[in-house]
């Protein structure tokens, strides 16, 4: 879609992205996202991988690391 900006809010199925002027809601499932991390690396994430409530994703991922 070519939308760039900062993720400022998230729901179960949507991300709100702001480019500094406008805010847009984008469906998570419908896209592939490229996130820039603080160490200047870039991560590509398919929308299906981040579906769901943020808190539930944290609980699910933390169980993988606690073993």
N, C-alpha and C positions, 0 to 999 in steps of 0.2 A: 504494500500500500504506500510505502514511502513516507510514513509518518515518523517524525523524530521528536524527541522531547524527553521529559523526565516523568517517571511513573509517580503520581502523587496520591493515588487511592486505588483500592482494589476491593472487589466483591467476589462472590463465588464464581461468577462467570465473566466478569468484565475487569478491564484495567482502565483507569483514567490517566491519560497522558497530557501533559501541559507543555506547550512549546514556548511559554513565557507570555503569550498573548491569548491564545485560545486553549480551552480544555476539551478533549474528546474522549468519549467512552468507546473502547474497542473490545469486541468479543475475544476472549482468550482462545477459544477453540479454533477460530477462523484464521489464525495467523502463526507465523514463525517470528520470534522476537530475538533481536540482537541486543544484549545488555553490555554496557561498558562498565567495568569494575574499577574501583579506586586505584588498583595497581596497573591500570591502562590496558589490561587484557580484555578480550571480548568473548562473551559466551552466547552461543545460539541455543535457544530453547523453543521447542514446539509447544504451542498453546495447550495441547492436551495434557502435557506434563505438569502444568501449573493450575489446572482446573481444581476447584474446590475452595473451601474457606481457608484463609491463611493459617489460622490456628490449627486446624486439622492436619494440614500439610506438615507443619512443624512437629506435631505429635507423631505422625507416621514416619517422618524421616529420622527423628531422634531414636525411635525404636530400633532402626537399622544399625545405629552406632553404639548402642548400649550393650549389646551382646557381650 
